[in-house]
Amino acid sequence: MFLRAISRPLMAKVKQTTGIVGLDVVPNAKEVLISLYSKTLNEIQAVPPDEGYRKAVESFTKHRLKVCQEEEDWEAIEKRLGCGQVEELIEEARDELKLIEKMIEWDPWGVPDDYECEVIENDAPVPKHVPLHRPGPLPEEFYSTLEKLQLNSKEAPPAVTSGESKAE
């Protein structure tokens, strides 16, 4: 048992290069990822629990942390997550921590209940300085696939539309 614990790190496959210019190999990537993901889960607690951003960050971070804790080496982590190399995951985790800090500073969920904004109705003329972003209708294949999925599912979700009437 003792020899396995000592020899396992020595016998582990060593990554020579990431193949990405400017991205160096991190020999202890698993430990770095576990530390970053744990810190992310701690930092995200400052965001209100009902916010979508927090839910999304907690969800994928918990999943990635679990994979890092369960797997033995970097190859298995990369294979199970399917999100690139561990060095790229480290960069993403560091970027997420910076974003969490900015989100807390910006406080986008702190809009007062009495805040009023101008609502432009569909039939109102759009000012020239406002870009017009109205997506076209989705392809017919989308609607037929959606209908098939709804028929096959036990609990049909509400229909998704592009805001325009479906061509018959």
C-alpha positions as YAML, in Angstrom:
chain: A
units: angstrom
residues:
- id: 1
  name: MET
  ca: [0.00, 0.00, 0.00]
- id: 2
  name: PHE
  ca: [2.76, 2.41, 0.96]
- id: 3
  name: LEU
  ca: [4.68, 1.69, -2.24]
- id: 4
  name: ARG
  ca: [1.59, 2.33, -4.37]
- id: 5
  name: ALA
  ca: [1.03, 5.69, -2.72]
- id: 6
  name: ILE
  ca: [4.64, 6.67, -3.35]
- id: 7
  name: SER
  ca: [5.08, 5.18, -6.82]
- id: 8
  name: ARG
  ca: [1.78, 6.31, -8.34]
- id: 9
  name: PRO
  ca: [2.86, 9.96, -8.76]
- id: 10
  name: LEU
  ca: [6.24, 8.85, -10.04]
- id: 11
  name: MET
  ca: [4.74, 6.46, -12.58]
- id: 12
  name: ALA
  ca: [2.04, 8.85, -13.77]
- id: 13
  name: LYS
  ca: [2.27, 9.94, -17.39]
- id: 14
  name: VAL
  ca: [3.91, 13.34, -17.61]
- id: 15
  name: LYS
  ca: [2.56, 15.81, -20.15]
- id: 16
  name: GLN
  ca: [5.39, 17.32, -22.19]
- id: 17
  name: THR
  ca: [3.48, 20.21, -23.80]
- id: 18
  name: THR
  ca: [-0.03, 21.57, -24.17]
- id: 19
  name: GLY
  ca: [0.52, 22.27, -27.85]
- id: 20
  name: ILE
  ca: [-0.92, 25.74, -27.26]
- id: 21
  name: VAL
  ca: [1.43, 28.71, -27.58]
- id: 22
  name: GLY
  ca: [1.76, 30.55, -24.28]
- id: 23
  name: LEU
  ca: [0.01, 27.86, -22.24]
- id: 24
  name: ASP
  ca: [2.52, 25.98, -20.11]
- id: 25
  name: VAL
  ca: [2.04, 22.51, -18.67]
- id: 26
  name: VAL
  ca: [0.84, 22.51, -15.06]
- id: 27
  name: PRO
  ca: [2.33, 19.41, -13.43]
- id: 28
  name: ASN
  ca: [-0.07, 19.48, -10.46]
- id: 29
  name: ALA
  ca: [-3.15, 20.46, -12.50]
- id: 30
  name: LYS
  ca: [-5.54, 18.25, -10.53]
- id: 31
  name: GLU
  ca: [-4.67, 19.93, -7.22]
- id: 32
  name: VAL
  ca: [-4.79, 23.40, -8.81]
- id: 33
  name: LEU
  ca: [-8.23, 22.70, -10.30]
- id: 34
  name: ILE
  ca: [-9.60, 21.37, -7.01]
- id: 35
  name: SER
  ca: [-8.33, 24.49, -5.24]
- id: 36
  name: LEU
  ca: [-9.76, 26.86, -7.88]
- id: 37
  name: TYR
  ca: [-13.13, 25.10, -8.02]
- id: 38
  name: SER
  ca: [-13.40, 25.12, -4.23]
- id: 39
  name: LYS
  ca: [-12.57, 28.82, -4.17]
- id: 40
  name: THR
  ca: [-15.16, 29.46, -6.91]
- id: 41
  name: LEU
  ca: [-17.88, 27.70, -4.91]
- id: 42
  name: ASN
  ca: [-16.93, 29.79, -1.88]
- id: 43
  name: GLU
  ca: [-16.85, 33.12, -3.78]
- id: 44
  name: ILE
  ca: [-20.16, 32.53, -5.59]
- id: 45
  name: GLN
  ca: [-21.93, 32.46, -2.22]
- id: 46
  name: ALA
  ca: [-21.92, 36.29, -2.32]
- id: 47
  name: VAL
  ca: [-24.35, 36.17, -5.26]
- id: 48
  name: PRO
  ca: [-28.05, 35.83, -4.31]
- id: 49
  name: PRO
  ca: [-29.07, 32.14, -4.35]
- id: 50
  name: ASP
  ca: [-31.99, 32.59, -6.76]
- id: 51
  name: GLU
  ca: [-29.89, 34.22, -9.50]
- id: 52
  name: GLY
  ca: [-29.36, 32.26, -12.71]
- id: 53
  name: TYR
  ca: [-25.68, 33.17, -12.84]
- id: 54
  name: ARG
  ca: [-25.04, 31.63, -9.44]
- id: 55
  name: LYS
  ca: [-27.04, 28.51, -10.27]
- id: 56
  name: ALA
  ca: [-25.11, 27.99, -13.52]
- id: 57
  name: VAL
  ca: [-21.69, 28.57, -11.95]
- id: 58
  name: GLU
  ca: [-22.46, 26.30, -8.99]
- id: 59
  name: SER
  ca: [-23.78, 23.58, -11.27]
- id: 60
  name: PHE
  ca: [-20.84, 23.26, -13.64]
- id: 61
  name: THR
  ca: [-18.26, 23.96, -10.92]
- id: 62
  name: LYS
  ca: [-19.62, 21.23, -8.64]
- id: 63
  name: HIS
  ca: [-19.61, 18.80, -11.55]
- id: 64
  name: ARG
  ca: [-16.03, 19.65, -12.51]
- id: 65
  name: LEU
  ca: [-14.86, 19.51, -8.90]
- id: 66
  name: LYS
  ca: [-16.42, 16.09, -8.46]
- id: 67
  name: VAL
  ca: [-14.69, 14.79, -11.59]
- id: 68
  name: CYS
  ca: [-11.34, 16.18, -10.42]
- id: 69
  name: GLN
  ca: [-11.76, 14.53, -7.01]
- id: 70
  name: GLU
  ca: [-12.77, 11.16, -8.49]
- id: 71
  name: GLU
  ca: [-10.14, 10.84, -11.21]
- id: 72
  name: GLU
  ca: [-6.49, 9.96, -10.67]
- id: 73
  name: ASP
  ca: [-4.72, 11.88, -13.43]
- id: 74
  name: TRP
  ca: [-5.01, 14.69, -15.93]
- id: 75
  name: GLU
  ca: [-5.85, 12.42, -18.87]
- id: 76
  name: ALA
  ca: [-8.92, 11.00, -17.14]
- id: 77
  name: ILE
  ca: [-10.07, 14.49, -16.09]
- id: 78
  name: GLU
  ca: [-9.74, 15.80, -19.64]
- id: 79
  name: LYS
  ca: [-11.55, 12.78, -21.08]
- id: 80
  name: ARG
  ca: [-14.47, 12.88, -18.64]
- id: 81
  name: LEU
  ca: [-15.04, 16.62, -18.80]
- id: 82
  name: GLY
  ca: [-14.52, 16.94, -22.55]
- id: 83
  name: CYS
  ca: [-13.85, 20.66, -22.20]
- id: 84
  name: GLY
  ca: [-10.23, 20.86, -23.32]
- id: 85
  name: GLN
  ca: [-6.95, 20.38, -21.54]
- id: 86
  name: VAL
  ca: [-6.58, 20.76, -17.79]
- id: 87
  name: GLU
  ca: [-4.42, 23.84, -18.36]
- id: 88
  name: GLU
  ca: [-7.30, 25.42, -20.29]
- id: 89
  name: LEU
  ca: [-9.68, 24.49, -17.48]
- id: 90
  name: ILE
  ca: [-7.34, 26.23, -15.04]
- id: 91
  name: GLU
  ca: [-7.43, 29.39, -17.16]
- id: 92
  name: GLU
  ca: [-11.24, 29.20, -17.34]
- id: 93
  name: ALA
  ca: [-11.51, 28.76, -13.57]
- id: 94
  name: ARG
  ca: [-9.25, 31.76, -12.97]
- id: 95
  name: ASP
  ca: [-11.32, 33.82, -15.41]
- id: 96
  name: GLU
  ca: [-14.54, 32.75, -13.68]
- id: 97
  name: LEU
  ca: [-13.15, 33.93, -10.34]
- id: 98
  name: LYS
  ca: [-12.37, 37.33, -11.89]
- id: 99
  name: LEU
  ca: [-15.89, 37.47, -13.37]
- id: 100
  name: ILE
  ca: [-17.50, 36.61, -10.03]
- id: 101
  name: GLU
  ca: [-15.61, 39.53, -8.48]
- id: 102
  name: LYS
  ca: [-16.83, 41.86, -11.24]
- id: 103
  name: MET
  ca: [-20.42, 40.58, -11.03]
- id: 104
  name: ILE
  ca: [-20.47, 41.25, -7.29]
- id: 105
  name: GLU
  ca: [-19.11, 44.75, -7.96]
- id: 106
  name: TRP
  ca: [-21.61, 45.45, -10.78]
- id: 107
  name: ASP
  ca: [-24.56, 43.98, -8.84]
- id: 108
  name: PRO
  ca: [-26.79, 43.36, -11.91]
- id: 109
  name: TRP
  ca: [-29.41, 41.61, -9.74]
- id: 110
  name: GLY
  ca: [-29.73, 44.64, -7.47]
- id: 111
  name: VAL
  ca: [-32.25, 46.51, -9.64]
- id: 112
  name: PRO
  ca: [-34.73, 48.24, -7.30]
- id: 113
  name: ASP
  ca: [-38.35, 47.11, -7.54]
- id: 114
  name: ASP
  ca: [-39.49, 50.66, -8.30]
- id: 115
  name: TYR
  ca: [-37.03, 51.08, -11.19]
- id: 116
  name: GLU
  ca: [-38.79, 52.09, -14.37]
- id: 117
  name: CYS
  ca: [-37.44, 51.69, -17.85]
- id: 118
  name: GLU
  ca: [-38.80, 52.74, -21.20]
- id: 119
  name: VAL
  ca: [-40.66, 49.94, -22.96]
- id: 120
  name: ILE
  ca: [-40.84, 50.07, -26.72]
- id: 121
  name: GLU
  ca: [-43.88, 48.21, -28.03]
- id: 122
  name: ASN
  ca: [-43.65, 46.18, -31.22]
- id: 123
  name: ASP
  ca: [-45.74, 48.66, -33.19]
- id: 124
  name: ALA
  ca: [-43.91, 51.73, -31.88]
- id: 125
  name: PRO
  ca: [-41.31, 53.28, -34.17]
- id: 126
  name: VAL
  ca: [-37.80, 52.29, -33.13]
- id: 127
  name: PRO
  ca: [-35.40, 55.22, -32.75]
- id: 128
  name: LYS
  ca: [-32.63, 55.24, -35.35]
- id: 129
  name: HIS
  ca: [-29.90, 54.84, -32.72]
- id: 130
  name: VAL
  ca: [-31.43, 51.58, -31.45]
- id: 131
  name: PRO
  ca: [-30.36, 48.53, -33.45]
- id: 132
  name: LEU
  ca: [-33.18, 46.39, -34.77]
- id: 133
  name: HIS
  ca: [-32.65, 42.80, -33.63]
- id: 134
  name: ARG
  ca: [-35.64, 40.78, -34.63]
- id: 135
  name: PRO
  ca: [-34.81, 37.19, -35.40]
- id: 136
  name: GLY
  ca: [-36.48, 35.59, -38.37]
- id: 137
  name: PRO
  ca: [-38.71, 32.55, -37.99]
- id: 138
  name: LEU
  ca: [-37.06, 29.27, -37.12]
- id: 139
  name: PRO
  ca: [-36.84, 26.57, -39.81]
- id: 140
  name: GLU
  ca: [-39.81, 24.21, -40.14]
- id: 141
  name: GLU
  ca: [-37.58, 21.29, -39.10]
- id: 142
  name: PHE
  ca: [-37.25, 22.89, -35.67]
- id: 143
  name: TYR
  ca: [-41.00, 22.92, -35.12]
- id: 144
  name: SER
  ca: [-41.50, 19.35, -36.38]
- id: 145
  name: THR
  ca: [-38.65, 18.09, -34.17]
- id: 146
  name: LEU
  ca: [-40.06, 19.98, -31.20]
- id: 147
  name: GLU
  ca: [-43.51, 18.47, -31.75]
- id: 148
  name: LYS
  ca: [-42.04, 14.95, -31.93]
- id: 149
  name: LEU
  ca: [-40.11, 15.52, -28.73]
- id: 150
  name: GLN
  ca: [-43.18, 16.81, -26.96]
- id: 151
  name: LEU
  ca: [-45.21, 13.80, -28.05]
- id: 152
  name: ASN
  ca: [-42.49, 11.41, -26.88]
- id: 153
  name: SER
  ca: [-41.95, 13.06, -23.51]
- id: 154
  name: LYS
  ca: [-44.19, 12.20, -20.59]
- id: 155
  name: GLU
  ca: [-44.35, 15.79, -19.41]
- id: 156
  name: ALA
  ca: [-44.47, 18.13, -22.41]
- id: 157
  name: PRO
  ca: [-42.65, 21.45, -21.85]
- id: 158
  name: PRO
  ca: [-44.25, 24.66, -23.06]
- id: 159
  name: ALA
  ca: [-43.87, 25.31, -26.78]
- id: 160
  name: VAL
  ca: [-40.92, 27.44, -27.82]
- id: 161
  name: THR
  ca: [-41.52, 29.97, -30.54]
- id: 162
  name: SER
  ca: [-39.50, 32.71, -32.13]
- id: 163
  name: GLY
  ca: [-42.22, 35.22, -31.44]
- id: 164
  name: GLU
  ca: [-43.63, 34.91, -34.94]
- id: 165
  name: SER
  ca: [-46.47, 32.71, -36.09]
- id: 166
  name: LYS
  ca: [-45.55, 29.29, -37.41]
- id: 167
  name: ALA
  ca: [-46.09, 28.85, -41.14]
- id: 168
  name: GLU
  ca: [-48.81, 26.27, -41.81]
...
